[in-house]
Amino acid sequence: MYERAKSLGDFRLERYLERGEAMDAEFCIVEEYEKRERWIKAYSLYKRLIAMELERPGSAIISM
C-alpha cells in the first residue's frame, strides 16, 4: 500500500500522522525492505529519514 501511495505523487505520511509517528512507520517500512532485500528502496528511505532527523530531531531535549 505504501508503494502504491508513493507512486501516485507527493505522498507523505506526515500529512496523516504526527511527524514522529510517520518517521517510526517509515523506519518499519525500511526494515521490511531490508528483509525482502530491496536495498535501493531501503537506502533511499533511509536517506529521507536521516535528512528529516537532521532537519529537526524527533527526540528534542527540553532545557529548563
ChimeraX commands (.cxc) that place a marker at each C-alpha (Angstrom):
marker #1 position 0.00,0.00,0.00 radius 0.5
marker #1 position 2.87,2.35,0.83 radius 0.5
marker #1 position 4.47,1.87,-2.57 radius 0.5
marker #1 position 1.15,2.32,-4.33 radius 0.5
marker #1 position 0.52,5.59,-2.47 radius 0.5
marker #1 position 4.08,6.81,-3.22 radius 0.5
marker #1 position 3.58,6.11,-6.93 radius 0.5
marker #1 position 0.56,8.43,-7.10 radius 0.5
marker #1 position 2.58,11.57,-6.48 radius 0.5
marker #1 position 3.73,13.56,-3.49 radius 0.5
marker #1 position 2.60,11.14,-0.78 radius 0.5
marker #1 position 3.95,11.81,2.71 radius 0.5
marker #1 position 2.85,10.05,5.88 radius 0.5
marker #1 position 3.37,13.31,7.82 radius 0.5
marker #1 position 0.15,14.55,6.25 radius 0.5
marker #1 position -1.79,11.85,8.08 radius 0.5
marker #1 position 0.30,11.14,11.19 radius 0.5
marker #1 position 2.35,13.20,13.59 radius 0.5
marker #1 position 5.89,13.66,12.34 radius 0.5
marker #1 position 7.48,11.27,14.86 radius 0.5
marker #1 position 4.88,8.59,14.21 radius 0.5
marker #1 position 5.33,8.95,10.46 radius 0.5
marker #1 position 9.09,8.56,10.83 radius 0.5
marker #1 position 8.61,5.48,13.02 radius 0.5
marker #1 position 6.25,3.95,10.46 radius 0.5
marker #1 position 8.68,4.62,7.62 radius 0.5
marker #1 position 11.50,3.08,9.66 radius 0.5
marker #1 position 9.38,-0.09,9.95 radius 0.5
marker #1 position 8.92,0.01,6.18 radius 0.5
marker #1 position 12.70,0.26,5.74 radius 0.5
marker #1 position 13.14,-2.84,7.89 radius 0.5
marker #1 position 10.67,-4.68,5.69 radius 0.5
marker #1 position 12.53,-3.57,2.56 radius 0.5
marker #1 position 15.71,-4.97,4.10 radius 0.5
marker #1 position 14.04,-8.32,4.88 radius 0.5
marker #1 position 12.91,-8.50,1.25 radius 0.5
marker #1 position 16.39,-7.48,0.05 radius 0.5
marker #1 position 15.07,-4.38,-1.66 radius 0.5
marker #1 position 18.26,-2.50,-0.92 radius 0.5
marker #1 position 17.76,0.53,-3.19 radius 0.5
marker #1 position 14.33,1.30,-1.74 radius 0.5
marker #1 position 15.64,0.84,1.80 radius 0.5
marker #1 position 18.61,3.11,1.10 radius 0.5
marker #1 position 16.52,5.91,-0.40 radius 0.5
marker #1 position 14.08,5.82,2.51 radius 0.5
marker #1 position 16.97,5.81,5.00 radius 0.5
marker #1 position 18.35,8.90,3.27 radius 0.5
marker #1 position 15.00,10.66,3.62 radius 0.5
marker #1 position 14.67,9.69,7.29 radius 0.5
marker #1 position 18.20,10.85,8.08 radius 0.5
marker #1 position 17.56,14.19,6.37 radius 0.5
marker #1 position 14.35,14.62,8.37 radius 0.5
marker #1 position 16.17,13.78,11.61 radius 0.5
marker #1 position 18.96,16.26,10.83 radius 0.5
marker #1 position 16.39,18.92,9.98 radius 0.5
marker #1 position 14.54,18.51,13.27 radius 0.5
marker #1 position 15.44,15.71,15.67 radius 0.5
marker #1 position 12.47,13.71,16.89 radius 0.5
marker #1 position 13.70,13.44,20.45 radius 0.5
marker #1 position 14.27,17.06,21.37 radius 0.5
marker #1 position 15.74,17.79,24.78 radius 0.5
marker #1 position 13.91,20.49,26.67 radius 0.5
marker #1 position 16.15,22.56,28.91 radius 0.5
marker #1 position 14.77,24.23,31.98 radius 0.5
marker link #1:1,2 radius 0.2
marker link #1:2,3 radius 0.2
marker link #1:3,4 radius 0.2
marker link #1:4,5 radius 0.2
marker link #1:5,6 radius 0.2
marker link #1:6,7 radius 0.2
marker link #1:7,8 radius 0.2
marker link #1:8,9 radius 0.2
marker link #1:9,10 radius 0.2
marker link #1:10,11 radius 0.2
marker link #1:11,12 radius 0.2
marker link #1:12,13 radius 0.2
marker link #1:13,14 radius 0.2
marker link #1:14,15 radius 0.2
marker link #1:15,16 radius 0.2
marker link #1:16,17 radius 0.2
marker link #1:17,18 radius 0.2
marker link #1:18,19 radius 0.2
marker link #1:19,20 radius 0.2
marker link #1:20,21 radius 0.2
marker link #1:21,22 radius 0.2
marker link #1:22,23 radius 0.2
marker link #1:23,24 radius 0.2
marker link #1:24,25 radius 0.2
marker link #1:25,26 radius 0.2
marker link #1:26,27 radius 0.2
marker link #1:27,28 radius 0.2
marker link #1:28,29 radius 0.2
marker link #1:29,30 radius 0.2
marker link #1:30,31 radius 0.2
marker link #1:31,32 radius 0.2
marker link #1:32,33 radius 0.2
marker link #1:33,34 radius 0.2
marker link #1:34,35 radius 0.2
marker link #1:35,36 radius 0.2
marker link #1:36,37 radius 0.2
marker link #1:37,38 radius 0.2
marker link #1:38,39 radius 0.2
marker link #1:39,40 radius 0.2
marker link #1:40,41 radius 0.2
marker link #1:41,42 radius 0.2
marker link #1:42,43 radius 0.2
marker link #1:43,44 radius 0.2
marker link #1:44,45 radius 0.2
marker link #1:45,46 radius 0.2
marker link #1:46,47 radius 0.2
marker link #1:47,48 radius 0.2
marker link #1:48,49 radius 0.2
marker link #1:49,50 radius 0.2
marker link #1:50,51 radius 0.2
marker link #1:51,52 radius 0.2
marker link #1:52,53 radius 0.2
marker link #1:53,54 radius 0.2
marker link #1:54,55 radius 0.2
marker link #1:55,56 radius 0.2
marker link #1:56,57 radius 0.2
marker link #1:57,58 radius 0.2
marker link #1:58,59 radius 0.2
marker link #1:59,60 radius 0.2
marker link #1:60,61 radius 0.2
marker link #1:61,62 radius 0.2
marker link #1:62,63 radius 0.2
marker link #1:63,64 radius 0.2
view
